[in-house]
Amino acid sequence: MSERYRPLFKLDSGGMAEVYVAEAESMAGFKKKVAIKRILPSLLKDDRFVRMFLDEARLSLHLTHANIVSVFDIGKSSSTYFIVMEYVEGINLKGILQDLTRKGATFPVHLTVWVLNEVLKGLDYAHNLRDPETGRKIGIVHRDISPPNILVSWNGEVKLTDFGLAKASTQLESTDPGVVKGKFSYLSPEAASGLEVDARADIFAVGILAYEMLTGRRLFLGESDYQTVQMVRAAEIPSIGEQNPEVTPELERIIRRALARDPDTRYQHASEFADDMLAFLFSRSLKVSARDLSDLLDPLRKRQKPRQEPKPDESNLILKLIEDEFADIRSLDEDEDGPPTGSQPLASLGDYDPSSPLSLGDFDAGDLSPAPSGPGEAELTPVPAPGSAPMRMDGDDEDVPTKRPPMASASMKSPAPRQGMGAGLWVMLLLVLAAGGGGAYYWFVVLGNG
């Protein structure tokens, strides 16, 4: 690789990967911050998962748009794989909605329309992306449009991230029967019914975002995962205007068209949805820009605790191990002896159908554990104000009460021991990780060296 990476802090983690913010230094000495998604080493034993992970990364390399998080490189070390991505310094839409709910407020109408237009611009680009060699449409469907995957920088930039569930003809892995891909509350009716999906499923998900931003309430969230899926299938949409008087009948008609149960009566292209949203702003002579969104986020940004980078003399065992691993990263293009990744050039996949149906059957709820949070998010976990109706989020919202059964959390395993490290050190490290508390860390680092 032409760059070296020094980890600064751990940003987030999920069931598949963890994300670190790192400083990338080029051979010429230029430095910049990047986000590095590191696949959990415990998953490497699953060759099929590794192929899917790498297909996600290779797909992302083809996406170059202002409203999509850029992927710079795919790399591997002796123990795992990495995706080097653009670092977006800000927060995700989930954090913004939770903060507004805590204050008993909803997203301003004009900013809701503008933010969703930015999301639709990124989606329209992805949906229509073509293979530069063959000119054939790739057929990307994101499948996971949800608040955690919409990143917003403090400057008001809106970016889509995590195409990990995107189905495109660049992917070799078809969906397993009996497994629904995507977060239950943001599925389209056809996806929840096990039918074929296309770009219109993403449009439906944007409609769900519009409803939740304007009302401060979840659209589809039942007592159980099964009940949630049943609600999605029925696609019954309560009146938005009755919950938010600032929503005009014209705007409600636009959103309801995006939320049409029948895909054929829905917007057929993200650009059509975006055009109607912009026409609504123009008809009201509303001028909206990234600066307005930045102003809305400014109080939230000031309340954020700044990340403290570790001082050189501080003992941070885990970060040092990660730094050693980052030093070993090399691009897959440079790895001639590496194992086959399962990915193929775009032109060699023939007529793979990106809309392959999703069979619900006895769906596996564990397969829908929250995806790793996107790069750059600095997420708040506010406590809802007493008496307020909280904006309940799926999966990892431990701060928000919910009647849903808890998802099984994935355990984080330590990297495989590097050659030359003493067995005693790794035994102690495992004890630290198992304890998971500051006391064990203090005993090992401070008292152990005393």
C-alpha positions as MATLAB code, in Angstrom:
seq = 'MSERYRPLFKLDSGGMAEVYVAEAESMAGFKKKVAIKRILPSLLKDDRFVRMFLDEARLSLHLTHANIVSVFDIGKSSSTYFIVMEYVEGINLKGILQDLTRKGATFPVHLTVWVLNEVLKGLDYAHNLRDPETGRKIGIVHRDISPPNILVSWNGEVKLTDFGLAKASTQLESTDPGVVKGKFSYLSPEAASGLEVDARADIFAVGILAYEMLTGRRLFLGESDYQTVQMVRAAEIPSIGEQNPEVTPELERIIRRALARDPDTRYQHASEFADDMLAFLFSRSLKVSARDLSDLLDPLRKRQKPRQEPKPDESNLILKLIEDEFADIRSLDEDEDGPPTGSQPLASLGDYDPSSPLSLGDFDAGDLSPAPSGPGEAELTPVPAPGSAPMRMDGDDEDVPTKRPPMASASMKSPAPRQGMGAGLWVMLLLVLAAGGGGAYYWFVVLGNG';
ca = [
       0.000    0.000    0.000;
       1.150    3.561   -0.627;
      -0.112    4.709    2.791;
       0.521    3.819    6.407;
      -2.296    3.832    8.950;
      -2.122    4.792   12.635;
      -5.308    4.047   14.613;
      -6.593    7.002   16.646;
      -9.677    5.546   18.315;
     -12.366    2.919   17.908;
     -15.479    4.454   16.406;
     -18.023    1.658   16.569;
     -18.575   -2.077   16.248;
     -21.258   -4.513   15.202;
     -21.873   -8.171   14.549;
     -19.653   -8.321   11.473;
     -16.955   -5.689   11.820;
     -15.554   -2.854   13.870;
     -14.657    0.614   12.649;
     -11.572    2.605   13.640;
     -10.652    6.172   12.832;
      -7.056    6.224   11.667;
      -4.523    8.696   10.375;
      -3.336    7.818    6.897;
       0.114    9.035    5.937;
       1.231    8.841    2.329;
       4.795    8.174    1.230;
       5.089   11.908    0.494;
       4.204   12.732    4.108;
       0.621   13.934    3.576;
      -1.782   13.016    6.373;
      -5.569   12.662    6.519;
      -8.141   10.889    8.659;
      -9.871    7.799    7.301;
     -12.299    5.221    8.667;
     -11.177    1.593    8.505;
     -13.723   -1.216    8.715;
     -12.043   -4.308   10.127;
     -13.789   -7.642    9.684;
     -13.952   -9.553   12.969;
     -11.314  -12.317   12.859;
     -13.806  -14.813   14.298;
     -15.719  -14.659   10.996;
     -12.766  -15.585    8.810;
     -13.481  -19.287    9.233;
     -16.616  -18.720    7.135;
     -15.314  -18.576    3.562;
     -18.740  -17.600    2.252;
     -18.907  -14.600    4.565;
     -15.429  -13.461    3.497;
     -16.515  -13.580   -0.140;
     -19.599  -11.496    0.642;
     -17.536   -8.988    2.616;
     -15.078   -8.572   -0.234;
     -17.867   -8.310   -2.796;
     -19.326   -5.454   -0.739;
     -15.964   -3.725   -0.761;
     -15.361   -4.220   -4.475;
     -18.848   -2.934   -5.234;
     -18.230    0.170   -3.127;
     -15.059    0.964   -5.070;
     -17.244    1.684   -8.112;
     -19.396    4.249   -6.273;
     -18.148    7.811   -6.673;
     -20.741   10.372   -5.660;
     -20.969   13.308   -3.267;
     -23.816   11.653   -1.380;
     -22.121    8.257   -0.920;
     -19.244    7.500    1.454;
     -16.136    6.875   -0.673;
     -14.143    3.652   -0.387;
     -10.428    4.176   -1.026;
      -8.963    0.691   -0.799;
      -9.446   -2.920    0.204;
      -6.656   -4.490    2.210;
      -5.729   -7.519    4.246;
      -3.278   -8.388    6.979;
      -2.076  -11.748    8.233;
      -5.244  -12.131   10.291;
      -8.156  -10.284    8.650;
      -9.494   -7.958    5.924;
     -10.074   -4.202    5.875;
     -12.006   -1.555    3.946;
     -10.465    1.930    4.005;
     -13.200    4.555    3.735;
     -13.842    8.260    3.846;
     -14.165    9.581    7.408;
     -17.325   11.663    7.856;
     -17.017   13.783   10.979;
     -20.518   14.220   12.281;
     -23.470   12.060   13.330;
     -25.962    9.727   11.708;
     -29.657   10.362   11.168;
     -30.537    7.990   13.980;
     -28.645   10.139   16.482;
     -30.325   13.304   15.201;
     -33.812   11.798   15.471;
     -33.143   10.573   18.991;
     -31.934   14.024   20.017;
     -35.018   15.704   18.545;
     -37.302   13.172   20.248;
     -35.637   13.860   23.584;
     -36.498   17.533   23.117;
     -40.066   16.766   21.996;
     -39.380   18.137   18.500;
     -39.547   16.829   14.949;
     -37.355   17.444   11.929;
     -38.270   20.781   10.287;
     -40.316   20.183    7.144;
     -38.062   22.120    4.768;
     -34.930   20.353    6.083;
     -36.617   16.948    5.889;
     -37.355   17.507    2.215;
     -33.800   18.718    1.548;
     -32.095   15.837    3.411;
     -34.203   13.214    1.651;
     -33.452   14.837   -1.692;
     -29.734   14.352   -0.950;
     -30.368   10.696   -0.086;
     -32.350   10.220   -3.297;
     -29.559   11.765   -5.372;
     -27.119    9.186   -4.027;
     -29.584    6.362   -4.594;
     -30.415    7.454   -8.122;
     -26.713    7.390   -8.968;
     -26.260    3.907   -7.492;
     -29.414    2.505   -9.090;
     -28.290    3.653  -12.539;
     -24.572    2.856  -12.280;
     -23.226    1.102  -15.359;
     -20.241   -1.120  -15.948;
     -17.648    1.185  -17.573;
     -16.420   -1.669  -19.801;
     -19.700   -3.151  -21.012;
     -22.128   -0.276  -20.474;
     -24.477   -2.750  -18.774;
     -26.455   -1.450  -15.786;
     -25.086   -3.097  -12.655;
     -28.433   -3.097  -10.870;
     -27.533   -1.990   -7.351;
     -30.248   -2.071   -4.695;
     -29.061   -0.846   -1.299;
     -31.684   -2.824    0.701;
     -30.727   -1.219    4.014;
     -31.829    2.416    3.825;
     -32.315    3.261    7.510;
     -31.337    6.072    9.921;
     -27.986    4.539   11.006;
     -26.850    4.376    7.371;
     -27.474    8.067    6.646;
     -24.409   10.033    7.783;
     -24.541   13.798    8.240;
     -21.370   15.841    8.655;
     -21.278   18.847   10.952;
     -21.031   20.940    7.755;
     -24.402   19.627    6.566;
     -23.248   17.042    4.026;
     -25.518   13.988    3.682;
     -23.954   10.652    2.710;
     -25.175    7.091    2.297;
     -23.019    4.338    3.729;
     -22.887    0.556    4.155;
     -23.867   -1.095    0.906;
     -23.204   -4.373    2.710;
     -26.646   -5.742    1.860;
     -26.711   -4.333   -1.666;
     -27.604   -6.908   -4.281;
     -25.851   -6.290   -7.560;
     -24.557   -8.475  -10.332;
     -21.052   -8.001   -8.940;
     -21.995  -10.282   -6.057;
     -21.703  -14.032   -6.334;
     -23.676  -14.800   -3.195;
     -27.430  -15.310   -3.505;
     -29.719  -14.886   -0.542;
     -30.268  -18.035    1.508;
     -33.846  -19.326    1.590;
     -35.520  -18.425    4.853;
     -33.423  -15.311    5.516;
     -34.682  -11.761    5.012;
     -31.941   -9.230    4.387;
     -32.321   -5.739    5.823;
     -33.766   -4.242    8.995;
     -37.355   -5.422    9.466;
     -38.815   -1.948   10.065;
     -37.385   -0.599    6.797;
     -38.284   -3.441    4.462;
     -40.626   -2.910    1.541;
     -43.866   -4.956    1.389;
     -42.515   -7.024   -1.517;
     -39.302   -7.808    0.381;
     -41.251   -8.760    3.503;
     -43.398  -11.057    1.347;
     -40.447  -12.855   -0.219;
     -40.941  -11.338   -3.677;
     -38.416   -9.905   -6.077;
     -37.066   -6.476   -5.216;
     -35.584   -3.659   -7.236;
     -34.782    0.040   -6.800;
     -38.392    0.723   -5.770;
     -37.710   -1.072   -2.473;
     -35.174    1.651   -1.621;
     -37.734    4.308   -2.583;
     -40.215    2.785   -0.122;
     -37.551    2.930    2.602;
     -36.973    6.635    1.922;
     -40.728    7.117    2.322;
     -40.464    5.477    5.755;
     -37.677    7.913    6.658;
     -39.895   10.823    5.572;
     -42.741    9.633    7.802;
     -40.480    9.168   10.831;
     -38.648   12.475   10.383;
     -41.892   14.436   10.116;
     -43.837   12.685   12.896;
     -41.105   11.666   15.350;
     -42.681    8.193   15.480;
     -41.812    4.804   14.066;
     -43.967    3.669   11.157;
     -43.499   -0.097   11.398;
     -42.572   -1.456   14.826;
     -44.561   -4.274   16.369;
     -44.384   -6.211   19.625;
     -42.176   -8.785   17.883;
     -40.182   -9.158   14.671;
     -43.002  -11.216   13.176;
     -45.566   -8.529   13.966;
     -43.299   -5.878   12.457;
     -43.038   -7.870    9.229;
     -46.836   -8.220    9.163;
     -47.182   -4.444    9.530;
     -44.783   -3.901    6.629;
     -46.740   -6.323    4.453;
     -49.991   -4.480    5.167;
     -48.342   -1.064    4.572;
     -51.064    0.887    6.365;
     -49.898    4.503    6.669;
     -51.477    6.745    9.355;
     -52.130   10.371    8.442;
     -48.961   12.449    8.621;
     -50.783   15.790    8.611;
     -52.814   14.852   11.690;
     -49.588   14.270   13.589;
     -47.751   17.284   12.172;
     -49.932   20.237   11.063;
     -46.981   21.724    9.153;
     -47.174   18.873    6.628;
     -49.375   20.055    3.765;
     -51.693   17.746    1.790;
     -49.392   18.182   -1.213;
     -46.344   16.913    0.694;
     -48.345   14.052    2.211;
     -49.445   12.960   -1.270;
     -45.815   12.838   -2.380;
     -44.759   10.731    0.610;
     -47.751    8.413    0.293;
     -46.882    7.735   -3.334;
     -43.410    6.624   -2.200;
     -45.107    4.397    0.405;
     -47.537    2.773   -1.994;
     -47.914   -0.921   -1.186;
     -47.908   -1.862   -4.883;
     -44.484   -1.137   -6.412;
     -46.137   -0.339   -9.750;
     -48.001    2.630   -8.255;
     -44.945    3.808   -6.348;
     -42.314    6.169   -7.770;
     -40.431    4.125  -10.344;
     -37.174    6.069  -10.060;
     -35.488    7.895   -7.195;
     -35.070   10.922   -9.475;
     -38.878   11.225   -9.860;
     -39.327   11.235   -6.090;
     -36.546   13.831   -5.739;
     -38.072   16.064   -8.433;
     -41.413   16.188   -6.629;
     -39.724   16.963   -3.325;
     -37.778   19.843   -4.874;
     -40.898   21.089   -6.649;
     -42.579   21.283   -3.243;
     -39.751   23.501   -1.949;
     -39.845   25.725   -5.027;
     -43.629   26.096   -4.878;
     -43.220   27.436   -1.335;
     -40.254   29.651   -2.307;
     -38.160   27.814    0.290;
     -34.400   28.179   -0.031;
     -32.585   25.378    1.802;
     -28.897   24.468    1.855;
     -26.314   22.483    3.791;
     -25.751   25.574    5.931;
     -29.302   25.324    7.305;
     -28.740   21.698    8.265;
     -25.388   22.611    9.828;
     -27.110   25.301   11.907;
     -29.649   22.737   13.144;
     -26.819   20.416   14.207;
     -24.676   23.101   15.816;
     -26.123   22.773   19.354;
     -25.822   19.007   19.123;
     -22.212   19.277   17.924;
     -21.306   21.544   20.848;
     -22.687   18.989   23.303;
     -20.571   16.214   21.857;
     -17.562   15.250   23.931;
     -14.456   15.544   21.753;
     -12.567   12.342   21.139;
      -9.286   12.288   23.009;
      -6.447   10.751   21.057;
      -4.197    8.603   23.286;
      -0.981   10.230   24.415;
       2.276    8.552   23.334;
       3.160    7.530   26.890;
      -0.243    6.052   27.713;
      -0.555    2.270   27.879;
      -3.337    1.339   25.467;
      -2.788   -2.343   24.835;
      -5.657   -2.971   22.428;
      -4.860    0.075   20.293;
      -1.207   -0.953   20.115;
      -2.195   -4.396   18.869;
      -4.446   -2.823   16.249;
      -1.604   -0.490   15.234;
       0.643   -3.518   14.694;
      -2.046   -5.072   12.553;
      -2.570   -1.873   10.549;
       1.160   -1.773    9.846;
       0.761   -5.147    8.148;
      -2.095   -4.075    5.850;
      -1.481   -4.539    2.152;
      -3.815   -3.939   -0.742;
      -5.480   -6.996   -2.240;
      -4.065   -5.923   -5.597;
      -0.593   -6.414   -4.116;
      -1.422   -9.820   -2.636;
      -0.542  -12.327   -5.337;
      -0.431  -15.335   -3.024;
      -3.614  -14.637   -1.106;
      -6.619  -16.967   -1.055;
      -9.304  -16.502   -3.712;
     -11.800  -13.835   -2.698;
     -14.792  -15.084   -4.629;
     -15.241  -11.780   -6.466;
     -15.077  -11.446  -10.221;
     -14.664   -8.564  -12.665;
     -17.929   -6.835  -13.476;
     -18.051   -8.093  -17.047;
     -17.722  -11.772  -16.136;
     -20.898  -12.318  -14.163;
     -23.280  -12.814  -17.026;
     -26.948  -12.348  -16.242;
     -26.910  -12.604  -12.444;
     -30.257  -11.262  -11.202;
     -29.838   -8.540   -8.555;
     -33.529   -8.751   -7.672;
     -33.352  -12.371   -6.477;
     -36.398  -13.032   -4.285;
     -36.116  -13.186   -0.518;
     -37.948  -16.184    0.916;
     -39.288  -15.336    4.342;
     -40.080  -18.823    5.579;
     -38.703  -19.382    9.057;
     -36.655  -16.233    8.905;
     -33.553  -15.925   11.045;
     -33.872  -12.884   13.283;
     -30.255  -13.252   14.319;
     -29.172  -12.614   10.746;
     -30.535   -9.091   11.057;
     -28.436   -7.953   13.973;
     -27.524   -4.291   13.423;
     -24.917   -3.762   10.735;
     -21.671   -2.082   11.765;
     -22.264    1.616   12.141;
     -21.046    3.744    9.294;
     -17.738    5.566    9.325;
     -17.720    8.984   10.871;
     -20.743    8.780   13.092;
     -20.523   10.142   16.601;
     -23.777    8.835   17.926;
     -25.674   10.220   20.896;
     -27.523    7.919   23.251;
     -29.890   10.354   24.991;
     -32.433    9.335   27.596;
     -35.947   10.163   26.351;
     -37.717   12.920   28.239;
     -40.377   11.692   30.679;
     -43.755   11.342   29.017;
     -42.414   11.612   25.480;
     -43.061    9.062   22.779;
     -39.543    7.860   22.012;
     -38.254    7.316   18.501;
     -37.498    3.651   19.073;
     -34.767    2.237   16.881;
     -34.103   -1.387   15.989;
     -31.436   -3.582   17.380;
     -28.844   -1.878   19.496;
     -30.872    0.819   21.262;
     -30.326   -0.242   24.821;
     -31.213    3.263   25.989;
     -34.703    3.088   24.507;
     -37.271    0.800   26.170;
     -38.857   -1.709   23.831;
     -40.984   -4.820   24.144;
     -39.057   -6.602   21.423;
     -37.017   -9.594   22.569;
     -33.329   -8.716   22.776;
     -31.132   -9.767   19.901;
     -28.235  -12.061   20.681;
     -25.120   -9.955   20.742;
     -22.128  -11.088   18.755;
     -19.016  -11.659   20.807;
     -15.862   -9.854   19.837;
     -12.856  -12.095   19.620;
      -9.281  -10.911   19.834;
      -7.021  -11.110   16.785;
      -4.988  -14.248   16.293;
      -1.649  -14.017   18.166;
       1.085  -12.505   16.084;
       4.300  -14.421   15.727;
       6.847  -13.542   18.356;
       4.373  -12.588   21.088;
       4.648  -14.485   24.327;
       1.821  -16.823   25.280;
       1.641  -15.195   28.700;
       0.824  -11.814   27.198;
      -2.079  -13.241   25.219;
      -3.430  -15.105   28.245;
      -3.479  -11.838   30.186;
      -5.032   -9.995   27.240;
      -7.866  -12.518   27.057;
      -8.461  -12.053   30.776;
      -8.718   -8.301   30.225;
     -11.179   -8.744   27.365;
     -13.235  -11.279   29.267;
     -13.503   -9.053   32.314;
     -14.493   -6.088   30.145;
     -14.051   -3.637   33.002;
     -11.718   -0.863   34.002;
     -10.638   -2.753   37.119;
      -9.172   -5.631   35.137;
      -7.443   -3.195   32.802;
      -5.969   -1.329   35.771;
      -4.751   -4.563   37.363;
      -3.034   -5.748   34.225;
      -1.486   -2.514   33.010;
      -0.736   -0.703   36.272;
      -0.347   -3.272   39.030;
       1.017   -5.926   36.680;
       3.898   -3.627   35.768;
       4.464   -2.476   39.309;
];
